[in-house]
């Protein structure tokens, strides 16, 4: 199943009053990775809001500060009939700083949950 990697830096806007990364900043980074993953496999569906999040979880292991470099990686962990579950992590100096997962559900053009189209399923799982 596909994986996507990006290197990011903690920006001033990513920090809180403590000078450390604000907990929600990583969710923007994960969204950036998810968009990159869709782009890398040739899917257009992420641009049209067909995969809203239905579950998100994260574990924070290391504090990050302004200008710290983070190696991010995301991969598809599970493919359901109507959903995808991603896993992701961020590493700083080779150590896992945070990790987590999120699940998205495919919405058909009418806004109702539906099976992931065969073309998209094949992009996410070439063995299917």
N, CA, C and O atoms as CSV, one atom per row, in Angstrom:
chain,resi,resn,atom,element,x,y,z
A,1,UNK,N,N,0.852,-1.176,0.000
A,1,UNK,CA,C,0.000,0.000,0.000
A,1,UNK,C,C,0.895,1.236,0.000
A,1,UNK,O,O,2.026,1.189,0.484
A,2,UNK,N,N,0.390,2.336,-0.541
A,2,UNK,CA,C,1.246,3.501,-0.734
A,2,UNK,C,C,1.659,4.188,0.567
A,2,UNK,O,O,0.967,4.134,1.584
A,3,UNK,N,N,2.822,4.834,0.482
A,3,UNK,CA,C,3.369,5.638,1.576
A,3,UNK,C,C,3.744,6.997,1.011
A,3,UNK,O,O,4.014,7.135,-0.182
A,4,UNK,N,N,3.757,7.995,1.880
A,4,UNK,CA,C,4.183,9.327,1.450
A,4,UNK,C,C,5.018,9.952,2.558
A,4,UNK,O,O,4.702,9.823,3.741
A,5,UNK,N,N,6.101,10.640,2.153
A,5,UNK,CA,C,7.013,11.284,3.111
A,5,UNK,C,C,7.213,12.749,2.749
A,5,UNK,O,O,7.214,13.118,1.575
A,6,UNK,N,N,7.380,13.562,3.759
A,6,UNK,CA,C,7.689,14.987,3.602
A,6,UNK,C,C,8.552,15.393,4.794
A,6,UNK,O,O,8.437,14.828,5.882
A,7,UNK,N,N,9.410,16.372,4.572
A,7,UNK,CA,C,10.169,16.971,5.665
A,7,UNK,C,C,9.600,18.363,5.904
A,7,UNK,O,O,9.491,19.171,4.981
A,8,UNK,N,N,9.242,18.631,7.147
A,8,UNK,CA,C,8.653,19.908,7.530
A,8,UNK,C,C,9.455,20.512,8.674
A,8,UNK,O,O,10.251,19.826,9.315
A,9,UNK,N,N,9.243,21.784,8.923
A,9,UNK,CA,C,9.834,22.458,10.080
A,9,UNK,C,C,8.723,23.098,10.900
A,9,UNK,O,O,7.725,23.578,10.362
A,10,UNK,N,N,8.920,23.094,12.210
A,10,UNK,CA,C,7.968,23.756,13.094
A,10,UNK,C,C,8.072,25.254,12.825
A,10,UNK,O,O,9.136,25.853,12.981
A,11,UNK,N,N,6.965,25.840,12.424
A,11,UNK,CA,C,6.917,27.283,12.169
A,11,UNK,C,C,6.436,27.994,13.433
A,11,UNK,O,O,5.845,27.379,14.320
A,12,UNK,N,N,6.698,29.295,13.497
A,12,UNK,CA,C,6.276,30.069,14.666
A,12,UNK,C,C,4.771,29.894,14.910
A,12,UNK,O,O,4.338,29.771,16.055
A,13,UNK,N,N,3.981,29.885,13.836
A,13,UNK,CA,C,2.524,29.737,13.960
A,13,UNK,C,C,2.114,28.362,14.483
A,13,UNK,O,O,0.966,28.182,14.889
A,14,UNK,N,N,3.027,27.391,14.482
A,14,UNK,CA,C,2.739,26.041,14.987
A,14,UNK,C,C,2.936,25.926,16.497
A,14,UNK,O,O,2.609,24.896,17.085
A,15,UNK,N,N,3.467,26.972,17.128
A,15,UNK,CA,C,3.788,26.903,18.551
A,15,UNK,C,C,2.728,27.606,19.393
A,15,UNK,O,O,1.928,28.396,18.892
A,16,UNK,N,N,2.749,27.291,20.696
A,16,UNK,CA,C,1.834,27.950,21.626
A,16,UNK,C,C,2.650,28.844,22.565
A,16,UNK,O,O,3.830,29.090,22.313
A,17,UNK,N,N,2.043,29.319,23.620
A,17,UNK,CA,C,2.705,30.246,24.545
A,17,UNK,C,C,3.931,29.634,25.224
A,17,UNK,O,O,4.792,30.365,25.712
A,18,UNK,N,N,4.017,28.318,25.261
A,18,UNK,CA,C,5.167,27.663,25.886
A,18,UNK,C,C,6.383,27.647,24.958
A,18,UNK,O,O,7.496,27.340,25.385
A,19,UNK,N,N,6.156,27.985,23.669
A,19,UNK,CA,C,7.244,27.914,22.700
A,19,UNK,C,C,7.378,26.534,22.077
A,19,UNK,O,O,8.258,26.301,21.248
A,20,UNK,N,N,6.515,25.633,22.474
A,20,UNK,CA,C,6.510,24.272,21.923
A,20,UNK,C,C,5.368,24.137,20.922
A,20,UNK,O,O,4.480,24.985,20.844
A,21,UNK,N,N,5.417,23.056,20.164
A,21,UNK,CA,C,4.390,22.850,19.149
A,21,UNK,C,C,3.005,22.759,19.795
A,21,UNK,O,O,2.818,22.087,20.810
A,22,UNK,N,N,2.053,23.441,19.191
A,22,UNK,CA,C,0.661,23.374,19.611
A,22,UNK,C,C,0.105,22.037,19.138
A,22,UNK,O,O,0.337,21.641,17.995
A,23,UNK,N,N,-0.620,21.342,19.997
A,23,UNK,CA,C,-1.021,19.959,19.712
A,23,UNK,C,C,-1.759,19.808,18.388
A,23,UNK,O,O,-1.573,18.798,17.710
A,24,UNK,N,N,-2.580,20.761,17.998
A,24,UNK,CA,C,-3.379,20.622,16.785
A,24,UNK,C,C,-2.580,20.880,15.503
A,24,UNK,O,O,-3.049,20.561,14.410
A,25,UNK,N,N,-1.383,21.452,15.626
A,25,UNK,CA,C,-0.583,21.754,14.431
A,25,UNK,C,C,-0.282,20.492,13.632
A,25,UNK,O,O,-0.232,20.538,12.403
A,26,UNK,N,N,-0.081,19.373,14.310
A,26,UNK,CA,C,0.266,18.161,13.555
A,26,UNK,C,C,-0.875,17.690,12.665
A,26,UNK,O,O,-0.641,17.009,11.666
A,27,UNK,N,N,-2.109,18.048,13.017
A,27,UNK,CA,C,-3.232,17.638,12.175
A,27,UNK,C,C,-3.209,18.369,10.833
A,27,UNK,O,O,-3.621,17.805,9.819
A,28,UNK,N,N,-2.733,19.620,10.813
A,28,UNK,CA,C,-2.542,20.310,9.531
A,28,UNK,C,C,-1.443,19.627,8.737
A,28,UNK,O,O,-1.558,19.480,7.521
A,29,UNK,N,N,-0.377,19.208,9.410
A,29,UNK,CA,C,0.724,18.522,8.728
A,29,UNK,C,C,0.233,17.210,8.125
A,29,UNK,O,O,0.579,16.866,6.995
A,30,UNK,N,N,-0.574,16.485,8.890
A,30,UNK,CA,C,-1.115,15.209,8.414
A,30,UNK,C,C,-2.014,15.437,7.204
A,30,UNK,O,O,-1.995,14.643,6.263
A,31,UNK,N,N,-2.796,16.503,7.218
A,31,UNK,CA,C,-3.632,16.831,6.067
A,31,UNK,C,C,-2.765,17.131,4.837
A,31,UNK,O,O,-3.102,16.735,3.721
A,32,UNK,N,N,-1.665,17.823,5.051
A,32,UNK,CA,C,-0.707,18.100,3.976
A,32,UNK,C,C,-0.164,16.786,3.406
A,32,UNK,O,O,-0.069,16.628,2.189
A,33,UNK,N,N,0.189,15.850,4.284
A,33,UNK,CA,C,0.679,14.547,3.840
A,33,UNK,C,C,-0.387,13.764,3.088
A,33,UNK,O,O,-0.100,13.138,2.068
A,34,UNK,N,N,-1.603,13.800,3.588
A,34,UNK,CA,C,-2.695,13.070,2.932
A,34,UNK,C,C,-2.905,13.599,1.511
A,34,UNK,O,O,-3.093,12.817,0.579
A,35,UNK,N,N,-2.875,14.913,1.347
A,35,UNK,CA,C,-3.014,15.504,0.019
A,35,UNK,C,C,-1.862,15.060,-0.879
A,35,UNK,O,O,-2.076,14.742,-2.049
A,36,UNK,N,N,-0.643,15.037,-0.340
A,36,UNK,CA,C,0.509,14.577,-1.104
A,36,UNK,C,C,0.397,13.120,-1.496
A,36,UNK,O,O,0.793,12.740,-2.598
A,37,UNK,N,N,-0.139,12.298,-0.603
A,37,UNK,CA,C,-0.336,10.881,-0.902
A,37,UNK,C,C,-1.327,10.710,-2.048
A,37,UNK,O,O,-1.069,9.950,-2.982
A,38,UNK,N,N,-2.458,11.410,-1.986
A,38,UNK,CA,C,-3.436,11.340,-3.081
A,38,UNK,C,C,-2.797,11.771,-4.394
A,38,UNK,O,O,-2.993,11.132,-5.428
A,39,UNK,N,N,-2.031,12.860,-4.346
A,39,UNK,CA,C,-1.383,13.370,-5.557
A,39,UNK,C,C,-0.398,12.341,-6.106
A,39,UNK,O,O,-0.342,12.123,-7.316
A,40,UNK,N,N,0.370,11.712,-5.234
A,40,UNK,CA,C,1.415,10.779,-5.677
A,40,UNK,C,C,0.861,9.523,-6.333
A,40,UNK,O,O,1.535,8.913,-7.162
A,41,UNK,N,N,-0.362,9.126,-5.972
A,41,UNK,CA,C,-0.938,7.919,-6.581
A,41,UNK,C,C,-1.867,8.250,-7.744
A,41,UNK,O,O,-2.370,7.349,-8.415
A,42,UNK,N,N,-2.096,9.544,-7.985
A,42,UNK,CA,C,-2.919,9.940,-9.130
A,42,UNK,C,C,-4.401,10.061,-8.847
A,42,UNK,O,O,-5.208,10.047,-9.777
A,43,UNK,N,N,-4.782,10.180,-7.572
A,43,UNK,CA,C,-6.200,10.328,-7.235
A,43,UNK,C,C,-6.573,11.804,-7.182
A,43,UNK,O,O,-5.808,12.633,-6.689
A,44,UNK,N,N,-7.743,12.115,-7.689
A,44,UNK,CA,C,-8.269,13.482,-7.654
A,44,UNK,C,C,-9.312,13.652,-6.544
A,44,UNK,O,O,-9.741,14.774,-6.274
A,45,UNK,N,N,-9.721,12.565,-5.905
A,45,UNK,CA,C,-10.848,12.638,-4.982
A,45,UNK,C,C,-10.596,13.491,-3.750
A,45,UNK,O,O,-11.546,14.059,-3.210
A,46,UNK,N,N,-9.362,13.606,-3.282
A,46,UNK,CA,C,-9.099,14.395,-2.083
A,46,UNK,C,C,-9.364,15.877,-2.319
A,46,UNK,O,O,-9.605,16.620,-1.367
A,47,UNK,N,N,-9.324,16.316,-3.571
A,47,UNK,CA,C,-9.546,17.724,-3.889
A,47,UNK,C,C,-11.027,18.096,-3.837
A,47,UNK,O,O,-11.365,19.279,-3.873
A,48,UNK,N,N,-11.884,17.134,-3.755
A,48,UNK,CA,C,-13.313,17.403,-3.844
A,48,UNK,C,C,-14.071,17.071,-2.563
A,48,UNK,O,O,-15.302,17.041,-2.579
A,49,UNK,N,N,-13.382,16.823,-1.466
A,49,UNK,CA,C,-14.043,16.603,-0.182
A,49,UNK,C,C,-14.782,15.300,-0.048
A,49,UNK,O,O,-15.747,15.210,0.711
A,50,UNK,N,N,-14.345,14.276,-0.776
A,50,UNK,CA,C,-15.045,12.993,-0.719
A,50,UNK,C,C,-14.636,12.112,0.457
A,50,UNK,O,O,-15.243,11.061,0.660
A,51,UNK,N,N,-13.630,12.500,1.238
A,51,UNK,CA,C,-13.151,11.658,2.328
A,51,UNK,C,C,-13.079,12.419,3.653
A,51,UNK,O,O,-11.977,12.729,4.106
A,52,UNK,N,N,-14.209,12.732,4.288
A,52,UNK,CA,C,-14.141,13.405,5.587
A,52,UNK,C,C,-13.627,12.459,6.673
A,52,UNK,O,O,-13.792,11.242,6.593
A,53,UNK,N,N,-13.005,13.049,7.680
A,53,UNK,CA,C,-12.491,12.285,8.808
A,53,UNK,C,C,-13.639,11.863,9.725
A,53,UNK,O,O,-14.563,12.634,9.983
A,54,UNK,N,N,-13.560,10.631,10.207
A,54,UNK,CA,C,-14.560,10.157,11.161
A,54,UNK,C,C,-13.929,9.717,12.481
A,54,UNK,O,O,-14.628,9.524,13.476
A,55,UNK,N,N,-12.593,9.558,12.483
A,55,UNK,CA,C,-11.887,9.184,13.718
A,55,UNK,C,C,-10.435,9.629,13.600
A,55,UNK,O,O,-9.799,9.437,12.564
A,56,UNK,N,N,-9.912,10.231,14.680
A,56,UNK,CA,C,-8.513,10.678,14.716
A,56,UNK,C,C,-7.952,10.380,16.100
A,56,UNK,O,O,-8.627,10.579,17.110
A,57,UNK,N,N,-6.705,9.899,16.137
A,57,UNK,CA,C,-6.026,9.744,17.426
A,57,UNK,C,C,-4.545,10.024,17.252
A,57,UNK,O,O,-3.970,9.790,16.188
A,58,UNK,N,N,-3.931,10.535,18.329
A,58,UNK,CA,C,-2.511,10.889,18.269
A,58,UNK,C,C,-1.855,10.657,19.620
A,58,UNK,O,O,-2.483,10.784,20.671
A,59,UNK,N,N,-0.576,10.313,19.563
A,59,UNK,CA,C,0.271,10.190,20.744
A,59,UNK,C,C,1.454,11.126,20.565
A,59,UNK,O,O,2.091,11.138,19.512
A,60,UNK,N,N,1.746,11.908,21.594
A,60,UNK,CA,C,2.854,12.856,21.565
A,60,UNK,C,C,3.956,12.320,22.468
A,60,UNK,O,O,3.727,12.043,23.645
A,61,UNK,N,N,5.149,12.177,21.909
A,61,UNK,CA,C,6.239,11.541,22.663
A,61,UNK,C,C,7.396,12.471,22.978
A,61,UNK,O,O,8.046,12.327,24.013
A,62,UNK,N,N,7.662,13.436,22.083
A,62,UNK,CA,C,8.769,14.375,22.283
A,62,UNK,C,C,8.278,15.797,22.066
A,62,UNK,O,O,7.476,16.047,21.166
A,63,UNK,N,N,8.750,16.727,22.881
A,63,UNK,CA,C,8.376,18.118,22.612
A,63,UNK,C,C,9.127,18.629,21.388
A,63,UNK,O,O,10.293,18.295,21.180
A,64,UNK,N,N,8.460,19.428,20.595
A,64,UNK,CA,C,9.076,20.052,19.426
A,64,UNK,C,C,8.987,21.560,19.591
A,64,UNK,O,O,8.004,22.079,20.120
A,65,UNK,N,N,10.022,22.261,19.135
A,65,UNK,CA,C,10.038,23.713,19.236
A,65,UNK,C,C,10.223,24.354,17.873
A,65,UNK,O,O,10.415,23.681,16.861
A,66,UNK,N,N,10.160,25.664,17.883
A,66,UNK,CA,C,10.306,26.445,16.670
A,66,UNK,C,C,11.549,26.038,15.888
A,66,UNK,O,O,12.642,25.928,16.443
A,67,UNK,N,N,11.362,25.820,14.602
A,67,UNK,CA,C,12.387,25.491,13.611
A,67,UNK,C,C,12.920,24.060,13.700
A,67,UNK,O,O,13.836,23.705,12.960
A,68,UNK,N,N,12.367,23.234,14.587
A,68,UNK,CA,C,12.769,21.821,14.599
A,68,UNK,C,C,12.340,21.175,13.284
A,68,UNK,O,O,11.247,21.436,12.781
A,69,UNK,N,N,13.204,20.338,12.740
A,69,UNK,CA,C,12.898,19.614,11.514
A,69,UNK,C,C,12.189,18.310,11.869
A,69,UNK,O,O,12.574,17.616,12.811
A,70,UNK,N,N,11.151,17.990,11.104
A,70,UNK,CA,C,10.359,16.785,11.359
A,70,UNK,C,C,10.228,16.009,10.057
A,70,UNK,O,O,9.780,16.544,9.043
A,71,UNK,N,N,10.624,14.744,10.098
A,71,UNK,CA,C,10.443,13.830,8.965
A,71,UNK,C,C,9.096,13.153,9.162
A,71,UNK,O,O,8.909,12.388,10.108
A,72,UNK,N,N,8.159,13.436,8.267
A,72,UNK,CA,C,6.811,12.889,8.381
A,72,UNK,C,C,6.633,11.738,7.402
A,72,UNK,O,O,7.180,11.752,6.299
A,73,UNK,N,N,5.865,10.748,7.819
A,73,UNK,CA,C,5.520,9.640,6.931
A,73,UNK,C,C,4.085,9.222,7.206
A,73,UNK,O,O,3.649,9.163,8.355
A,74,UNK,N,N,3.351,8.930,6.121
A,74,UNK,CA,C,1.975,8.455,6.216
A,74,UNK,C,C,1.811,7.258,5.296
A,74,UNK,O,O,2.404,7.206,4.218
A,75,UNK,N,N,1.007,6.299,5.725
A,75,UNK,CA,C,0.724,5.153,4.885
A,75,UNK,C,C,-0.710,4.691,5.116
A,75,UNK,O,O,-1.305,4.949,6.163
A,76,UNK,N,N,-1.249,4.002,4.112
A,76,UNK,CA,C,-2.577,3.411,4.240
A,76,UNK,C,C,-2.412,2.130,5.041
A,76,UNK,O,O,-1.659,1.237,4.652
A,77,UNK,N,N,-3.116,2.045,6.154
A,77,UNK,CA,C,-3.022,0.876,7.027
A,77,UNK,C,C,-4.122,-0.141,6.739
A,77,UNK,O,O,-3.885,-1.349,6.753
A,78,UNK,N,N,-5.339,0.368,6.474
A,78,UNK,CA,C,-6.473,-0.524,6.211
A,78,UNK,C,C,-7.367,0.101,5.149
A,78,UNK,O,O,-7.538,1.319,5.087
A,79,UNK,N,N,-7.922,-0.754,4.332
A,79,UNK,CA,C,-8.922,-0.333,3.358
A,79,UNK,C,C,-10.187,-1.126,3.614
A,79,UNK,O,O,-10.202,-2.353,3.506
A,80,UNK,N,N,-11.246,-0.413,3.953
A,80,UNK,CA,C,-12.534,-1.057,4.143
A,80,UNK,C,C,-13.376,-0.880,2.885
A,80,UNK,O,O,-12.896,-0.354,1.880
A,81,UNK,N,N,-14.593,-1.308,2.939
A,81,UNK,CA,C,-15.491,-1.140,1.799
A,81,UNK,C,C,-15.728,0.341,1.506
A,81,UNK,O,O,-15.727,0.769,0.352
A,82,UNK,N,N,-15.934,1.123,2.586
A,82,UNK,CA,C,-16.237,2.549,2.433
A,82,UNK,C,C,-15.201,3.453,3.083
A,82,UNK,O,O,-15.346,4.675,3.035
A,83,UNK,N,N,-14.162,2.891,3.686
A,83,UNK,CA,C,-13.244,3.712,4.476
A,83,UNK,C,C,-11.772,3.385,4.219
A,83,UNK,O,O,-11.423,2.318,3.713
A,84,UNK,N,N,-10.929,4.346,4.588
A,84,UNK,CA,C,-9.476,4.179,4.600
A,84,UNK,C,C,-9.003,4.558,5.986
A,84,UNK,O,O,-9.495,5.519,6.577
A,85,UNK,N,N,-8.046,3.804,6.507
A,85,UNK,CA,C,-7.399,4.183,7.763
A,85,UNK,C,C,-5.926,4.387,7.475
A,85,UNK,O,O,-5.249,3.510,6.938
A,86,UNK,N,N,-5.446,5.563,7.845
A,86,UNK,CA,C,-4.042,5.914,7.679
A,86,UNK,C,C,-3.335,5.809,9.018
A,86,UNK,O,O,-3.941,5.999,10.073
A,87,UNK,N,N,-2.061,5.509,8.961
A,87,UNK,CA,C,-1.175,5.646,10.121
A,87,UNK,C,C,-0.132,6.663,9.717
A,87,UNK,O,O,0.178,6.807,8.534
A,88,UNK,N,N,0.415,7.373,10.698
A,88,UNK,CA,C,1.412,8.383,10.412
A,88,UNK,C,C,2.286,8.621,11.634
A,88,UNK,O,O,1.909,8.340,12.771
A,89,UNK,N,N,3.478,9.156,11.345
A,89,UNK,CA,C,4.373,9.513,12.442
A,89,UNK,C,C,5.289,10.640,11.996
A,89,UNK,O,O,5.523,10.859,10.807
A,90,UNK,N,N,5.796,11.342,12.995
A,90,UNK,CA,C,6.776,12.396,12.769
A,90,UNK,C,C,8.015,12.089,13.589
A,90,UNK,O,O,7.923,11.793,14.781
A,91,UNK,N,N,9.167,12.158,12.952
A,91,UNK,CA,C,10.443,11.889,13.630
A,91,UNK,C,C,11.295,13.144,13.658
A,91,UNK,O,O,11.365,13.896,12.686
A,92,UNK,N,N,11.940,13.349,14.794
A,92,UNK,CA,C,12.881,14.454,14.955
A,92,UNK,C,C,14.204,13.858,15.426
A,92,UNK,O,O,14.259,13.166,16.443
A,93,UNK,N,N,15.262,14.133,14.680
A,93,UNK,CA,C,16.581,13.555,14.988
A,93,UNK,C,C,16.511,12.029,15.126
A,93,UNK,O,O,17.174,11.445,15.983
A,94,UNK,N,N,15.705,11.397,14.279
A,94,UNK,CA,C,15.617,9.940,14.250
A,94,UNK,C,C,14.691,9.325,15.275
A,94,UNK,O,O,14.457,8.117,15.236
A,95,UNK,N,N,14.155,10.117,16.196
A,95,UNK,CA,C,13.254,9.592,17.219
A,95,UNK,C,C,11.812,9.955,16.892
A,95,UNK,O,O,11.540,11.032,16.361
A,96,UNK,N,N,10.892,9.052,17.212
A,96,UNK,CA,C,9.474,9.332,16.979
A,96,UNK,C,C,9.032,10.412,17.965
A,96,UNK,O,O,9.080,10.218,19.180
A,97,UNK,N,N,8.601,11.547,17.423
A,97,UNK,CA,C,8.108,12.653,18.244
A,97,UNK,C,C,6.595,12.543,18.460
A,97,UNK,O,O,6.087,12.920,19.516
A,98,UNK,N,N,5.888,12.032,17.469
A,98,UNK,CA,C,4.453,11.811,17.589
A,98,UNK,C,C,4.025,10.797,16.534
A,98,UNK,O,O,4.717,10.573,15.542
A,99,UNK,N,N,2.883,10.201,16.773
A,99,UNK,CA,C,2.328,9.254,15.815
A,99,UNK,C,C,0.838,9.154,16.029
A,99,UNK,O,O,0.310,9.572,17.060
A,100,UNK,N,N,0.170,8.595,15.043
A,100,UNK,CA,C,-1.263,8.460,15.197
A,100,UNK,C,C,-1.900,7.823,13.988
A,100,UNK,O,O,-1.233,7.227,13.143
A,101,UNK,N,N,-3.208,7.964,13.927
A,101,UNK,CA,C,-3.959,7.411,12.816
A,101,UNK,C,C,-5.233,8.221,12.635
A,101,UNK,O,O,-5.680,8.925,13.540
A,102,UNK,N,N,-5.794,8.105,11.462
A,102,UNK,CA,C,-7.122,8.664,11.245
A,102,UNK,C,C,-7.839,7.844,10.181
A,102,UNK,O,O,-7.224,7.258,9.290
A,103,UNK,N,N,-9.151,7.826,10.307
A,103,UNK,CA,C,-10.006,7.083,9.389
A,103,UNK,C,C,-10.891,8.073,8.645
A,103,UNK,O,O,-11.450,9.002,9.228
A,104,UNK,N,N,-11.001,7.847,7.342
A,104,UNK,CA,C,-11.867,8.659,6.488
A,104,UNK,C,C,-12.887,7.738,5.825
A,104,UNK,O,O,-12.631,6.551,5.624
A,105,UNK,N,N,-14.032,8.295,5.492
A,105,UNK,CA,C,-15.098,7.541,4.832
A,105,UNK,C,C,-15.389,8.194,3.490
A,105,UNK,O,O,-15.461,9.419,3.386
A,106,UNK,N,N,-15.554,7.369,2.470
A,106,UNK,CA,C,-15.860,7.887,1.136
A,106,UNK,C,C,-17.311,8.354,1.071
A,106,UNK,O,O,-18.230,7.638,1.471
A,107,UNK,N,N,-17.497,9.574,0.559
A,107,UNK,CA,C,-18.836,10.094,0.298
A,107,UNK,C,C,-19.021,10.212,-1.209
A,107,UNK,O,O,-18.186,10.792,-1.903
A,108,UNK,N,N,-20.109,9.664,-1.702
A,108,UNK,CA,C,-20.462,9.793,-3.118
A,108,UNK,C,C,-20.844,11.254,-3.395
A,108,UNK,O,O,-21.036,12.026,-2.455
A,109,UNK,N,N,-20.956,11.637,-4.656
A,109,UNK,CA,C,-21.317,13.017,-4.992
A,109,UNK,C,C,-22.601,13.521,-4.320
A,109,UNK,O,O,-22.764,14.725,-4.124
A,110,UNK,N,N,-23.510,12.604,-3.968
A,110,UNK,CA,C,-24.749,13.022,-3.290
A,110,UNK,C,C,-24.564,13.231,-1.788
A,110,UNK,O,O,-25.516,13.562,-1.082
A,111,UNK,N,N,-23.316,13.033,-1.293
A,111,UNK,CA,C,-23.020,13.262,0.115
A,111,UNK,C,C,-23.318,12.099,1.040
A,111,UNK,O,O,-23.275,12.251,2.261
A,112,UNK,N,N,-23.618,10.942,0.477
A,112,UNK,CA,C,-23.941,9.757,1.272
A,112,UNK,C,C,-22.772,8.778,1.217
A,112,UNK,O,O,-22.156,8.595,0.168
A,113,UNK,N,N,-22.474,8.154,2.347
A,113,UNK,CA,C,-21.410,7.157,2.406
A,113,UNK,C,C,-21.684,6.044,1.400
A,113,UNK,O,O,-22.805,5.550,1.279
A,114,UNK,N,N,-20.621,5.663,0.677
A,114,UNK,CA,C,-20.766,4.655,-0.383
A,114,UNK,C,C,-19.465,3.869,-0.503
A,114,UNK,O,O,-18.443,4.299,0.030
A,115,UNK,N,N,-19.478,2.730,-1.187
A,115,UNK,CA,C,-18.238,1.993,-1.418
A,115,UNK,C,C,-17.223,2.851,-2.192
A,115,UNK,O,O,-17.591,3.615,-3.085
A,116,UNK,N,N,-15.958,2.711,-1.834
A,116,UNK,CA,C,-14.888,3.418,-2.543
A,116,UNK,C,C,-14.891,2.926,-3.988
A,116,UNK,O,O,-14.900,1.718,-4.224
A,117,UNK,N,N,-14.884,3.848,-4.965
A,117,UNK,CA,C,-14.898,3.420,-6.373
A,117,UNK,C,C,-13.717,2.502,-6.696
A,117,UNK,O,O,-12.626,2.652,-6.147
A,118,UNK,N,N,-13.961,1.550,-7.597
A,118,UNK,CA,C,-12.938,0.557,-7.946
A,118,UNK,C,C,-11.633,1.197,-8.395
A,118,UNK,O,O,-10.559,0.722,-8.025
A,119,UNK,N,N,-11.703,2.272,-9.190
A,119,UNK,CA,C,-10.486,2.931,-9.671
A,119,UNK,C,C,-9.646,3.431,-8.493
A,119,UNK,O,O,-8.429,3.248,-8.470
A,120,UNK,N,N,-10.296,4.055,-7.527
A,120,UNK,CA,C,-9.595,4.586,-6.359
A,120,UNK,C,C,-9.070,3.450,-5.489
A,120,UNK,O,O,-7.943,3.509,-4.999
A,121,UNK,N,N,-9.874,2.429,-5.301
A,121,UNK,CA,C,-9.436,1.267,-4.508
A,121,UNK,C,C,-8.161,0.669,-5.094
A,121,UNK,O,O,-7.245,0.303,-4.358
A,122,UNK,N,N,-8.106,0.573,-6.420
A,122,UNK,CA,C,-6.913,0.017,-7.089
A,122,UNK,C,C,-5.699,0.914,-6.883
A,122,UNK,O,O,-4.577,0.415,-6.802
A,123,UNK,N,N,-5.898,2.230,-6.798
A,123,UNK,CA,C,-4.776,3.145,-6.542
A,123,UNK,C,C,-4.223,2.951,-5.142
A,123,UNK,O,O,-3.010,3.000,-4.939
A,124,UNK,N,N,-5.110,2.730,-4.169
A,124,UNK,CA,C,-4.684,2.551,-2.785
A,124,UNK,C,C,-4.221,1.147,-2.467
A,124,UNK,O,O,-3.409,0.947,-1.564
A,125,UNK,N,N,-4.732,0.172,-3.203
A,125,UNK,CA,C,-4.357,-1.224,-2.964
A,125,UNK,C,C,-4.218,-1.934,-4.304
A,125,UNK,O,O,-5.162,-2.565,-4.779
A,126,UNK,N,N,-3.029,-1.829,-4.915
A,126,UNK,CA,C,-2.830,-2.453,-6.235
A,126,UNK,C,C,-3.101,-3.960,-6.265
A,126,UNK,O,O,-3.312,-4.526,-7.338
A,127,UNK,N,N,-3.097,-4.614,-5.099
A,127,UNK,CA,C,-3.343,-6.054,-5.076
A,127,UNK,C,C,-4.824,-6.405,-5.123
A,127,UNK,O,O,-5.185,-7.578,-5.222
A,128,UNK,N,N,-5.696,-5.371,-5.052
A,128,UNK,CA,C,-7.141,-5.668,-5.011
A,128,UNK,C,C,-7.707,-5.923,-6.390
A,128,UNK,O,O,-8.902,-6.186,-6.528
